[in-house]
Amino acid sequence: MANVALYWFTNDLRLHDNACLHQAAQQADKLLCVYCVDPRWFAPNRYTHNRIANHRWRFLVESLRALDARLRKHDQQLLVVYQQPLDTIAQLITQHDVARIYRSRTADYYLNRDWQTLLQRYPMLQFVQQDSHTLFDLEQLPFELRDLPATFTEFRKKVEDIGLPPPLSAPDYLPPSPAGSDLADVDLPPLEDTETSFSGGEIAALQHISWYFARQLASNYKAVRNELGGWENSTKLSPWLANGSLSARHVMQELRAYEQRFSANDSTYWIFFELLWRDYFQWYAHRHDKHLFLFDGGKRRKPSTGYYPERYRKWCAGNTPYAIVNACMKQLNATGYMSNRGRQIVASCLVNELDSDWRGGAAYFEQQLVDYDVASNWGNWQYLAGVGPDPRGKRHFDLQKQTGQYDPDGVFIEKWQGDCGDQQLDSVDAADWPIMPSD
Ligand code: FAD
């Protein structure tokens, strides 16, 4: 009987540098390639937001189409299913007598819960996962995950000299799909027009990275990476890295090739440094599991902030008394992207000026960001809110100073119409009394 395997694509929407797909290709006679679009992403969560909105949804659909096109060159296809993963995979196991299930390791809490359920429910099957979302494999880390260093600096010192596994090329061969697994048309939620600069998919990712490193932008990265706007001021690799259309090890290979060509400097090192941050947050998410989403965070220390619905709504819409914050939020809402400095500024504002629960901010980012990554997002929010891996406690950015430094001529604020006039933070006072004009 044919040895049927199921490859569950999640955050590895590519053929290049995909070790687990290589392994599946070597071990299976027949292979089902599956991606599950979970209907729960499109329903409001406890923060009243969906888990995905237009920008990332479009980017994801493009990425899935691109992956399917790549697979078809190998006489394969991507089975996209609009159903909860557990139900889908259970059905496919029965329908095709699946013997092995493969996936890339992910820090996604819900997917890991499903993976554990499958492990328990199907003890006779073989489950295989490998690291392809991170620079390092889990086995390469010079400590047990439970002993993950409490700060990024400690982590960096321990790992930065470890040799990275070279990225693999795409497999030459993929086993065919089993009979009866042809695609029926799936009715996915509709795509809406978005104003975006990012095209989804592995080929678009590889083209973008070639474009970035063909110019001498990396040599000046450190000096400009904090700018609020400007396509060339940072790599803009994050959306492709987040859904795995691009491998971080491939980025490192391109970076090293660039350094050979043009020479290494502080700026080229800093791109590696940021990718180490990304790795740190991945392992941090694995280490802290559900605490990634809890109020007291990895530090298990409850902040003193509260929940103010009106402030929160104004923050989401970019309608606060702070022009720089409004401009960044309007950029996010219009494009799905915000610079790293912008993200720090608006997060600090929510937590400090608006005295609000950081998780509302993380949930809104989850919905809006084109590059949403569970570990990078919730980890960075914890860091900013003082419940994450920062020994110094929460970060409070001086909004006036930030404006002077990053938008001295008001160009960014004007572009995104950040100035909302005489906007008040609250239209009622804390005891629910309407605020009179003279207050
Ligand atoms: P570059 O500056 O060119 O950096 C290169 C790569 O390094 C990025 O593509 C990214 O993969 C990684 N990187 C850079 N900074 C960080 C960082 N602080 N943490 C983790 N990885 C980093 N990044 C995401 O990819 N997804 C998120 O959901 C996300 N949410 C964030 C939320 C907050 C509150 C903050 C402060 C930061 C968040 N970041 C997130 C990190 C960072 O802002 C983005 O990765 C970066 O702005 C993306 O633009 P870029 O690719 O041009 O980055």
Residues whose N, C-alpha, C, O or C-beta is under 5 A from the ligand:
A	BS01	FAD	R225 S234 T235 K236 L237 S238 L241 A242 E274 L275 W277 R278 M338 S339 N340 R343 Q344 A347 L369 D371 Y372 D373 S376 N377 N380 W381
